């Protein structure tokens, strides 16, 4: 990103100004532009022109001696002209460490090692900027420190506590990560409770389960909440649905068919707490609901399925941003948490020191099932999701499909979406299907030949599992959640996020190879059967029984 580095300057400078650091380490100083900028904002406005008057120590590391520049002596207190990996043990502590356009010059393993080592020397945070697509290099003039060796994505930073911002730059973007110093003593420990809980028959009974609906819009998380209600209802439990809304509003959404025992409108000015006391346990569908029910007199479970907020993608890099503080506060409440995948459980453990049960999302394999497809000349390719959610990566899918089409391959695209996109430059046939019924959606899956799923990150990723249950082969990005059920080359194809070339190649392979489509579709169906909603509902039952039993035991001892 050599010609566009200046696009990230305002965000980086604002972070530094906010922290008012007394010491900074600039790794990969280059010609010293960031050292100079930091001096100008921290020293010059206060009349500290003389080096002896500076209040912020700024050290730099520059591995390539050919970059030695007279400006280095002017702006840096000390410069290490060597590989940063060779001097890590010598480094003192710094309030802030800068890694600007550096990580892409390391392999992933080297980059992880560097970040972890530097965090030991950071008092506050490490600010990282790396391009989403590093420039392709034919010649880096023999300088190994200029070679681009890796691409980094948001899921690469899951084991750190961070905030993220993406700054578009043409067809590329600059990614900024603010990685915070962890105060946890056991930051490498993953606190995950096993879901292999088997309760005795004495603990099992029909429950009254309250579900706190966050809204009625069609989202993956909302759909799973409703599916859970339906499956638990089938198992004999009473289901109460609660919605904060106008009292004249229907509680349940019209786009999903589910029967409940009780629908409760809770006026906006009223608290949910006084409405849920009839329940044995309450399941919250959105993190913000925990603020309201934290003092509830029945046990509360929060079901975390992943969101932009949880992945740090809320466009605010500051350590005390409103969303970051809100999440930290909500996850500090004494409620049980269920995670939909190992990656979600890890995020909760690393960032919030929050233990969680892992229960994967379930699929109704009788509702989603394969059919015998005709040997059509054109291949039906399916996209599913909201075109206006950037993290879904539909721009990557569309570019790959355009490349495939320009190579002469014939196909049709169906895009199931909540709103219609406004696209340009698409020359292949594409059919938009806005808000089909769930029955229509299942039929669309059955009649598709390939599903393409291109998210940058996902807590779980239901469209791939729905396609697999329908016997449809899946090409997905390695976006986190899907990796808990897609095994590359066995029951699906996985590519790196944003990798248009690999995605196009994979699409061509499936278009050409009917036998491969059949194999992946068959194995995908077999995988989906392991996630059948009835099996998952049984896991939910055992966890709910366990939480209720634990809550009652603590309550009897006078614990909150």
C-alpha positions in Angstrom: 0.0 0.0 0.0 2.9 2.4 -0.6 0.9 5.1 -2.5 -2.1 5.2 -0.1 -0.6 5.0 3.4 -1.8 8.5 4.1 -5.4 7.3 4.2 -4.9 5.7 7.6 -3.0 8.7 9.2 -6.1 10.4 10.8 -7.2 7.3 12.6 -3.7 6.4 13.8 -2.9 10.0 14.9 -6.2 10.3 16.7 -5.4 7.1 18.7 -2.0 8.4 19.6 -3.4 11.8 20.7 -6.1 10.1 22.8 -3.5 8.0 24.6 -1.0 10.8 25.1 1.8 8.2 25.3 5.2 8.9 27.0 6.9 6.2 24.9 6.4 4.8 21.4 8.1 2.0 19.5 7.8 2.4 15.7 8.5 -1.0 14.1 9.5 -0.7 10.4 10.2 3.1 10.4 11.0 3.3 6.7 11.7 6.9 6.0 10.4 8.0 9.4 7.1 9.5 8.4 5.2 8.3 11.4 8.0 9.4 13.8 7.9 12.8 12.3 4.1 13.0 12.5 4.0 11.9 16.1 6.7 14.5 17.0 4.6 17.2 15.3 1.4 16.4 17.2 2.9 15.6 20.6 5.8 18.1 20.8 5.7 20.9 18.3 2.2 22.4 19.3 3.6 22.8 22.9 6.8 24.6 21.7 9.1 21.7 22.4 11.3 22.1 19.3 14.5 21.0 21.0 15.2 17.3 21.4 16.2 17.8 25.0 12.7 19.1 25.7 10.7 16.1 24.2 8.4 14.4 26.7 7.7 11.3 24.5 10.4 8.8 23.8 10.1 7.4 20.3 12.3 4.5 19.3 12.3 2.8 16.0 13.3 -0.5 14.4 14.4 -0.6 10.8 15.7 -4.0 9.5 16.9 -2.6 6.1 20.0 -0.5 6.6 19.5 1.0 3.2 16.5 3.0 4.6 18.8 5.0 7.0 17.7 8.5 6.6 18.9 11.8 8.2 15.4 12.4 9.4 15.7 9.4 11.7 18.2 11.2 14.0 15.9 14.2 14.1 12.7 12.4 15.2 13.8 9.2 17.0 15.5 8.8 20.3 17.0 5.5 19.3 17.0 3.4 16.1 17.7 -0.3 15.9 18.9 -1.2 12.4 18.3 -4.9 12.6 15.6 -7.5 12.4 13.1 -6.8 15.2 13.0 -10.5 16.0 16.7 -10.3 17.0 16.2 -7.6 19.7 12.9 -8.5 21.3 14.5 -9.4 24.6 16.4 -6.1 24.7 13.4 -3.8 24.2 12.0 -1.8 27.1 8.3 -1.2 27.6 6.4 1.3 25.5 3.0 2.8 26.0 2.2 2.2 22.3 3.8 0.1 19.6 3.3 0.9 15.9 3.2 -1.9 13.3 2.3 0.2 10.2 2.5 -1.8 6.9 4.7 -4.4 8.6 2.8 -7.6 9.2 2.5 -8.4 5.5 6.3 -8.8 5.3 6.1 -11.7 7.7 4.6 -15.2 7.4 1.6 -15.8 9.5 3.6 -17.8 12.1 6.3 -15.1 12.2 3.6 -12.4 12.5 1.8 -14.1 15.4 5.1 -14.6 17.2 6.0 -10.9 16.7 2.6 -9.6 18.0 2.7 -11.9 21.1 6.3 -10.9 21.9 5.6 -7.2 21.4 2.5 -7.3 23.6 4.8 -8.2 26.5 6.5 -4.8 25.9 3.3 -2.8 25.4 1.8 -0.9 28.3 -1.4 0.0 26.4 -1.7 -1.3 22.9 -0.3 -2.2 19.5 -1.6 -0.3 16.6 -1.5 -2.3 13.4 -2.2 -1.2 9.8 -2.1 -3.8 7.0 -3.6 -3.7 3.5 -6.4 -6.2 2.8 -4.6 -6.9 -0.5 -0.9 -6.3 -0.3 0.6 -5.2 -3.7 1.8 -8.1 -5.8 5.5 -7.9 -6.2 7.6 -9.1 -9.1 10.8 -7.7 -7.8 11.5 -6.3 -4.3 15.1 -5.4 -5.3 16.6 -8.2 -3.3 15.4 -6.7 0.0 13.8 -9.6 1.9 12.3 -7.1 4.3 10.2 -5.7 1.6 8.8 -9.0 0.3 5.0 -9.4 0.9 4.6 -12.9 2.5 1.1 -12.9 3.9 -2.4 -11.4 3.9 -4.2 -10.8 7.2 -7.9 -10.9 8.0 -10.1 -10.1 11.0 -10.3 -13.8 12.0 -6.5 -13.9 12.2 -6.7 -11.8 15.4 -9.3 -13.8 17.3 -6.8 -14.7 20.1 -6.3 -11.1 20.9 -8.4 -8.3 22.4 -8.8 -5.8 19.6 -10.9 -3.2 17.8 -11.0 -3.1 14.0 -11.6 -0.6 11.3 -11.6 -1.0 7.5 -10.8 2.1 5.4 -11.7 1.6 1.7 -9.1 2.6 -0.8 -10.3 2.0 -4.3 -10.6 -1.8 -4.8 -8.4 -2.3 -1.7 -8.7 -1.2 1.9 -6.5 -0.4 4.8 -7.2 -2.5 7.9 -6.4 -1.0 11.3 -6.3 -3.1 14.4 -5.9 -1.7 17.9 -4.7 -4.7 19.9 -5.1 -4.0 23.7 -2.8 -5.2 26.4 -4.5 -8.0 28.2 -4.8 -7.8 32.0 -5.8 -11.5 32.3 -3.4 -13.7 34.1 -4.3 -16.7 32.0 -4.8 -15.0 28.7 -3.8 -18.2 26.8 -6.3 -20.3 28.6 -9.6 -21.1 26.7 -12.4 -21.2 29.2 -15.0 -23.5 27.7 -17.4 -25.7 29.5 -18.2 -29.0 27.9 -21.7 -29.5 26.5 -21.3 -33.3 27.2 -23.6 -32.8 30.2 -26.0 -35.7 30.8 -28.6 -35.0 33.4 -30.4 -37.7 35.3 -34.1 -38.3 34.7 -34.8 -36.8 38.1 -33.6 -33.4 36.8 -35.7 -33.6 33.6 -39.1 -32.1 33.4 -41.2 -30.0 31.1 -40.0 -26.4 31.3 -41.5 -23.0 30.7 -38.9 -21.3 28.6 -39.0 -17.6 27.9 -37.4 -16.2 24.7 -36.5 -12.5 24.6 -36.9 -11.6 20.9 -34.6 -8.7 20.0 -36.6 -7.7 16.9 -38.6 -9.3 14.1 -36.3 -8.7 11.2 -35.0 -11.6 9.0 -31.5 -12.3 10.3 -29.6 -15.5 10.8 -29.6 -15.1 14.5 -33.3 -14.4 14.7 -34.0 -17.4 12.5 -32.1 -19.7 14.8 -33.8 -18.3 17.9 -37.2 -19.1 16.3 -36.0 -22.6 15.2 -34.9 -23.3 18.8 -38.3 -22.2 20.0 -40.0 -24.6 17.6 -37.8 -27.6 18.5 -38.1 -27.1 22.2 -41.9 -26.8 21.8 -41.9 -30.2 20.0 -40.1 -31.7 23.0 -43.0 -30.8 25.3 -41.8 -27.5 26.8 -43.9 -24.4 27.2 -42.7 -21.5 25.1 -43.2 -17.9 25.9 -42.2 -15.2 23.5 -41.4 -11.7 24.7 -40.9 -8.6 22.6 -40.4 -5.0 23.7 -42.8 -3.2 21.4 -45.9 -1.3 20.9 -48.6 -3.3 22.6 -50.6 -3.5 19.3 -47.8 -5.1 17.5 -47.6 -8.8 16.7 -44.9 -10.5 18.8 -43.8 -13.1 16.3 -42.5 -12.3 12.8 -44.7 -13.1 9.8 -41.8 -14.7 7.8 -41.4 -17.7 10.1 -44.1 -20.2 11.2 -43.8 -21.1 14.9 -46.4 -21.8 17.6 -45.9 -20.7 21.1 -47.9 -21.0 24.3 -47.8 -17.3 25.1 -47.0 -14.1 23.3 -46.1 -11.1 25.5 -45.8 -7.5 24.3 -43.7 -5.6 26.8 -44.2 -1.8 26.6 -40.9 0.1 26.0 -41.2 1.9 29.3 -41.7 -1.3 31.2 -39.0 -3.8 32.4 -38.9 -7.3 31.2 -38.0 -8.5 34.7 -41.6 -8.3 35.9 -42.9 -10.2 32.9 -40.7 -13.3 33.0 -41.2 -14.6 36.5 -43.5 -17.4 35.3 -40.6 -18.9 33.4 -38.2 -21.6 34.6 -35.4 -20.1 32.5 -35.1 -17.2 30.0 -33.0 -17.2 26.8 -31.9 -13.7 25.6 -31.3 -13.3 21.9 -29.2 -10.1 22.0 -26.4 -8.9 24.3 -28.1 -5.5 25.1 -31.1 -7.4 26.8 -28.8 -8.5 29.6 -28.7 -5.0 31.1 -32.4 -5.2 31.7 -32.6 -8.8 33.0 -29.4 -9.0 35.0 -31.3 -9.0 38.3 -34.0 -11.4 37.1 -35.3 -13.9 39.7 -35.0 -16.8 37.2 -31.8 -18.0 35.5 -30.9 -16.2 32.3 -29.0 -17.6 29.3 -27.5 -15.5 26.6 -27.1 -17.2 23.2 -24.2 -15.6 21.4 -24.2 -16.3 17.7 -21.7 -13.7 16.6 -22.1 -10.2 15.3 -20.0 -7.3 13.9 -19.7 -6.1 17.5 -18.4 -9.3 18.9 -15.7 -9.5 16.1 -14.6 -5.9 17.0 -15.9 -4.5 13.7 -17.7 -1.5 15.0 -15.7 1.2 13.3 -14.3 2.7 16.6 -10.7 2.0 17.6 -10.6 3.7 20.9 -10.2 1.6 24.1 -13.2 3.1 25.8 -15.6 3.3 22.8 -19.2 3.1 23.7 -19.7 -0.3 22.1 -16.6 -1.8 23.6 -17.6 -0.6 27.1 -21.1 -1.8 26.6 -20.0 -5.3 25.7 -17.6 -5.5 28.6 -20.3 -4.4 31.0 -22.9 -6.9 29.6 -20.5 -9.8 29.7 -19.7 -9.1 33.3 -23.2 -9.8 34.4 -23.9 -13.2 36.2 -25.7 -14.9 33.3 -24.8 -18.2 31.6 -23.7 -18.0 27.9 -24.1 -20.4 25.1 -21.8 -20.1 22.1 -22.7 -21.4 18.7 -19.1 -22.4 17.7 -15.6 -22.7 19.1 -14.5 -19.4 17.6 -17.3 -17.6 19.4 -16.3 -19.3 22.7 -12.7 -18.3 22.2 -13.6 -14.7 21.6 -15.7 -14.6 24.8 -12.8 -16.2 26.7 -10.0 -14.0 25.3 -11.8 -10.7 25.4 -14.2 -10.9 28.3 -12.9 -13.8 30.4 -16.3 -15.3 29.9 -16.9 -19.1 30.1 -19.5 -20.5 27.7 -21.2 -23.7 26.7 -20.7 -24.6 23.0 -23.8 -25.8 21.3 -23.7 -25.7 17.5 -26.7 -24.4 15.5 -29.1 -27.1 14.4 -30.7 -27.8 11.0 -34.1 -29.3 10.3 -33.0 -32.1 8.0 -36.5 -33.1 7.1 -37.3 -29.5 6.0 -34.0 -29.2 4.1 -33.4 -32.3 2.0 -31.8 -33.2 -1.4 -33.7 -33.9 -4.6 -32.8 -35.6 -7.8 -31.5 -32.8 -10.1 -31.9 -32.8 -13.9 -28.7 -32.6 -16.0 -29.2 -28.9 -16.9 -26.7 -27.3 -19.3 -26.6 -24.2 -17.1 -25.4 -24.6 -13.5 -27.5 -22.9 -10.8 -25.3 -21.0 -8.4 -26.8 -19.7 -5.2 -26.0 -16.7 -3.0 -27.8 -16.1 0.2 -27.7 -13.0 2.4 -28.0 -9.2 2.8 -26.1 -7.4 0.1 -25.6 -4.4 2.2 -23.6 -6.1 5.0 -19.9 -5.6 4.1 -18.7 -8.5 6.1 -20.7 -10.9 3.9 -18.1 -10.3 1.1 -20.6 -10.5 -1.8 -18.3 -8.2 -3.8 -15.7 -11.0 -3.8 -18.3 -13.5 -5.0 -19.5 -11.3 -7.8 -15.9 -10.6 -9.0 -15.1 -14.3 -9.1 -18.3 -15.1 -10.9 -17.5 -12.5 -13.5 -14.1 -14.0 -14.1 -15.6 -17.4 -14.5 -18.3 -16.1 -16.9 -15.7 -14.3 -19.0 -13.8 -17.6 -19.4 -16.9 -19.0 -21.2 -18.5 -21.1 -18.5 -22.3 -21.0 -18.4 -24.3 -20.6 -15.2 -27.2 -18.8 -13.7 -27.1 -17.0 -10.3 -30.0 -16.8 -7.8 -29.4 -14.4 -5.0 -31.8 -14.7 -2.0 -31.6 -11.4 -0.2 -33.5 -9.1 2.2 -33.0 -6.1 0.0 -32.2 -5.6 -3.7 -28.6 -4.5 -4.5 -27.7 -2.0 -7.2 -25.0 -3.7 -9.2 -22.9 -2.5 -12.1 -20.5 -4.4 -14.4 -22.3 -7.7 -14.1 -22.8 -9.4 -17.5 -23.9 -12.9 -16.4 -27.5 -13.8 -15.6 -28.5 -13.1 -12.1 -32.0 -13.4 -10.5 -32.8 -11.6 -7.2 -35.2 -13.4 -4.9 -36.3 -11.0 -2.2 -37.6 -12.4 1.1 -39.0 -15.8 -0.1 -41.0 -17.9 2.4 -39.0 -20.5 4.3 -40.7 -23.2 2.2 -39.6 -21.4 -1.0 -36.1 -21.0 0.4 -35.8 -24.7 1.0 -37.0 -25.4 -2.6 -34.4 -22.9 -3.9 -31.6 -24.7 -2.1 -32.7 -28.1 -3.4 -32.7 -26.9 -7.0 -29.2 -25.3 -6.7 -26.0 -26.9 -7.9 -23.5 -24.8 -5.9 -23.7 -22.4 -2.9 -21.0 -19.7 -2.7 -20.5 -18.2 0.8 -17.9 -15.4 1.0 -18.1 -13.9 4.5 -15.0 -12.3 6.0 -16.1 -13.6 9.4 -19.0 -15.6 10.8 -20.0 -17.0 14.2 -21.5 -20.1 12.5 -22.8 -19.6 9.0 -26.2 -21.2 8.4 -26.5 -20.9 4.6 -23.6 -23.4 4.1 -25.3 -25.9 6.5 -28.7 -25.4 4.9 -27.1 -26.1 1.5 -25.3 -29.2 2.8 -28.5 -30.5 4.2 -30.0 -30.0 0.8 -27.3 -32.0 -0.9 -25.7 -28.9 -2.5 -21.9 -28.6 -2.6 -20.5 -25.5 -0.8 -17.6 -23.2 -1.6 -16.9 -21.0 1.4 -14.3 -18.7 2.8 -12.4 -19.7 5.9 -14.5 -17.3 7.9 -14.4 -18.9 11.4 -17.7 -20.6 12.2 -18.0 -22.7 9.1 -14.7 -24.3 9.8 -16.4 -26.2 12.7 -18.4 -28.3 10.2 -16.8 -27.9 6.7 -13.7 -30.0 6.2 -11.9 -28.8 3.1 -11.8 -31.3 0.2 -14.0 -33.7 2.1 -17.5 -32.1 2.4 -16.8 -28.7 0.9 -14.3 -26.3 -0.5 -12.7 -23.6 1.6 -10.7 -20.6 0.3 -9.0 -17.7 2.0 -11.3 -14.7 2.6 -11.2 -12.2 -0.3 -9.3 -14.6 -2.6 -11.0 -14.0 -5.9 -8.6 -16.2 -7.9 -9.0 -19.3 -5.7 -12.8 -18.8 -5.5 -13.0 -18.5 -9.3 -10.9 -21.6 -9.8 -13.0 -23.6 -7.3 -16.2 -22.5 -9.1 -14.8 -23.7 -12.4 -13.8 -27.0 -10.9 -17.3 -27.6 -9.6 -18.9 -26.5 -12.9 -16.8 -28.9 -14.9 -16.9 -31.8 -12.5 -20.4 -33.2 -11.9 -19.0 -36.2 -10.0 -17.2 -33.9 -7.5 -20.5 -32.0 -7.0 -22.2 -35.2 -6.2 -19.5 -36.4 -3.8 -19.4 -33.1 -1.9 -23.2 -32.9 -1.9 -23.6 -36.4 -0.4 -20.9 -35.9 2.2 -22.4 -32.5 3.0 -25.8 -34.1 3.6 -24.2 -36.7 5.9 -22.5 -33.9 7.9 -25.8 -32.0 8.2 -27.4 -35.0 9.7 -24.9 -34.7 12.6 -26.4 -31.3 13.2 -30.0 -32.3 13.0 -32.2 -30.0 15.1 -33.4 -32.9 17.3 -29.8 -33.8 18.3 -29.0 -30.2 19.0 -32.3 -29.7 21.0 -31.3 -32.5 23.2 -28.0 -30.7 24.0 -29.9 -27.6 24.7 -32.2 -29.4 27.1 -29.3 -30.8 29.1 -27.6 -27.5 29.3 -30.8 -25.7 30.4 -31.5 -28.4 33.1 -27.9 -28.0 34.3 -28.1 -24.2 34.5 -31.4 -24.4 36.4 -30.1 -26.9 38.8 -26.9 -24.9 39.4 -28.9 -21.7 39.8 -31.3 -23.3 42.3 -28.4 -24.7 44.3 -26.7 -21.3 44.5 -29.9 -19.6 45.4 -30.5 -22.0 48.2 -27.1 -21.1 49.6 -27.9 -17.4 49.3 -25.7 -16.7 46.4 -26.8 -14.2 43.7 
